């Protein structure tokens, strides 16, 4: 059976599964639609959260980012940042918001800061970070389809939209939860199987987490030492020690991803679906277990695939690879444009070096590491088909979670809570379905016509969540004195500072050459890069909020009662 | 205003409840602080700030600082969350039990 037919079968089977689940889990009330009736088991919610959380970026791009763009150790910012945030979420945010017991993040901000303005500002921040995030997922769906199923990008995106449309509009959070569980199983299988095979081939140890610290099969040389040695030989820096920028930049980067994680609305609302506060805490732990299976495998894939690529480039006689000896996967991926070679000095060999003057492997895209992994390791075709289904599962599950966060913010926070409080339950459910349909179509449109800023999307979403929503939630839960005026000023200041720093580097709305403060040296703020700036925006948010709260009236007594309730032990009885 | 007997009893109950609440909050704060210190030390500490000295130590093929940055910190994070969930459940149970004791 040809690879394309096999891929169609595997992907078709998973899609049929998602649709079947959607039909079985229709939402019949707004509580179903927003929080799956609050009856999801903590382990099941942990699994759904893991799929919600791990996007196309985690599945397709992260290992390559670590191995290539961030040269090994520097990529640790993603590993620690995107997992460490769950500790903040589990300790400081999720249990309290679960206790609060309502449906959305702006719900809480609106009531805690006794203000429709605060709620609307929170909705704007939520939509800004969720929309930037969802564009990346839609692109991921289109790319996965076009690469594996040989459709064109638009057709792939259209099929992806249809599937999401079907189960998200029909089932709301309930349908999304159970499809996400199925999607987690698909994506984690697809991610770990190639990793296990590669670890076995290279080190003889089936567990990639152990293989990464083992000796290469048949030698007494450690895998990581070999990698360091070869890379330094080729003129690269050491894999295991090279910093990303500076120590300060790595701290800021990690911190920004952590607090961004703890402030992303589509992740937070998942914890509204469990039955109790204690379940919310445990569920965060389970979510991290399921995430960690992929996140501790990723660095192993990164190092092992990098080693495999370097080895391929160095033929056995210690010379660079002859062009006519190129393996088949090499040619396959050259056709996609993710891999390019150019014989600059015309010696019939491809030299792979760190020096752009002599390097003849002129393009080595980050995504290739995961996508071409099964071919590089010469795994059977069904593994390749599985990777395609896994990438699609990762992108679809995250897109659905984001779309739910967006649509519930519109139907619940804008319509029901702010502008049409008299709307009935049935009308609100209908409104939430319409909002979801519009959100899916909007995301599809943006996926087809990606705006200029789509390039930096996922990183930007974290910066925005870190600088606006996380501080507002943390102060809302723990700082009794922060007032309405303080919170609104803080959110606006935090998100503006972050956006300005990013725009200063990448152009206004990411249009190159539109920097407004003229040419300034890049990363001018203590060498911190734009993607790591969320933590600075958060600090500004805290500072402004505390200062403004000191000079404005203190929160009313209802807020003190709300906080008493949130900090009361156990569940409401 | 004359105090009825019931009022005095109710005030005593409120005092008792406030004391239990204060005790519980202090326990939770202490637990969070302890766990957040560990969270900071394994990631920012071992993984970034102290990575060079730790890299002198080996854990099999891993340099120890590198291992914390790419594997170890994640395992510790998981342990922290489950430990937190378990201790919080215990603290909440103790709080309820003290409350029942006070009412009898």
Boltz contact constraints between the chains, C-beta under 6 A:
constraints:
  - contact:
      token1: [A, 73]
      token2: [B, 66]
      max_distance: 6.0
  - contact:
      token1: [A, 76]
      token2: [B, 69]
      max_distance: 6.0
  - contact:
      token1: [A, 76]
      token2: [B, 70]
      max_distance: 6.0
  - contact:
      token1: [A, 79]
      token2: [B, 70]
      max_distance: 6.0
  - contact:
      token1: [A, 80]
      token2: [B, 43]
      max_distance: 6.0
  - contact:
      token1: [A, 80]
      token2: [B, 47]
      max_distance: 6.0
  - contact:
      token1: [A, 80]
      token2: [B, 73]
      max_distance: 6.0
  - contact:
      token1: [A, 83]
      token2: [B, 74]
      max_distance: 6.0
  - contact:
      token1: [A, 83]
      token2: [B, 77]
      max_distance: 6.0
  - contact:
      token1: [A, 84]
      token2: [B, 43]
      max_distance: 6.0
  - contact:
      token1: [A, 84]
      token2: [B, 77]
      max_distance: 6.0
  - contact:
      token1: [A, 87]
      token2: [B, 39]
      max_distance: 6.0
  - contact:
      token1: [A, 87]
      token2: [B, 77]
      max_distance: 6.0
  - contact:
      token1: [A, 87]
      token2: [B, 80]
      max_distance: 6.0
  - contact:
      token1: [A, 90]
      token2: [B, 81]
      max_distance: 6.0
  - contact:
      token1: [A, 91]
      token2: [B, 32]
      max_distance: 6.0
  - contact:
      token1: [A, 91]
      token2: [B, 84]
      max_distance: 6.0
  - contact:
      token1: [A, 213]
      token2: [B, 60]
      max_distance: 6.0
  - contact:
      token1: [A, 213]
      token2: [B, 61]
      max_distance: 6.0
  - contact:
      token1: [A, 213]
      token2: [B, 62]
      max_distance: 6.0
  - contact:
      token1: [A, 214]
      token2: [B, 61]
      max_distance: 6.0
  - contact:
      token1: [A, 222]
      token2: [B, 61]
      max_distance: 6.0
  - contact:
      token1: [A, 223]
      token2: [B, 61]
      max_distance: 6.0
  - contact:
      token1: [A, 224]
      token2: [B, 61]
      max_distance: 6.0
  - contact:
      token1: [A, 240]
      token2: [B, 63]
      max_distance: 6.0
  - contact:
      token1: [A, 240]
      token2: [B, 66]
      max_distance: 6.0
  - contact:
      token1: [A, 250]
      token2: [B, 48]
      max_distance: 6.0
  - contact:
      token1: [A, 251]
      token2: [B, 44]
      max_distance: 6.0
  - contact:
      token1: [A, 251]
      token2: [B, 48]
      max_distance: 6.0
  - contact:
      token1: [A, 278]
      token2: [B, 89]
      max_distance: 6.0
  - contact:
      token1: [A, 281]
      token2: [B, 85]
      max_distance: 6.0
  - contact:
      token1: [A, 282]
      token2: [B, 85]
      max_distance: 6.0
  - contact:
      token1: [A, 284]
      token2: [B, 81]
      max_distance: 6.0
  - contact:
      token1: [A, 285]
      token2: [B, 81]
      max_distance: 6.0
  - contact:
      token1: [A, 285]
      token2: [B, 82]
      max_distance: 6.0
  - contact:
      token1: [A, 285]
      token2: [B, 85]
      max_distance: 6.0
  - contact:
      token1: [A, 288]
      token2: [B, 78]
      max_distance: 6.0
  - contact:
      token1: [A, 289]
      token2: [B, 78]
      max_distance: 6.0
  - contact:
      token1: [A, 292]
      token2: [B, 74]
      max_distance: 6.0
  - contact:
      token1: [A, 295]
      token2: [B, 74]
      max_distance: 6.0
  - contact:
      token1: [A, 296]
      token2: [B, 71]
      max_distance: 6.0
  - contact:
      token1: [A, 296]
      token2: [B, 74]
      max_distance: 6.0
  - contact:
      token1: [A, 299]
      token2: [B, 70]
      max_distance: 6.0
  - contact:
      token1: [A, 569]
      token2: [B, 24]
      max_distance: 6.0
  - contact:
      token1: [A, 569]
      token2: [B, 92]
      max_distance: 6.0
  - contact:
      token1: [A, 569]
      token2: [B, 95]
      max_distance: 6.0
  - contact:
      token1: [A, 570]
      token2: [B, 92]
      max_distance: 6.0
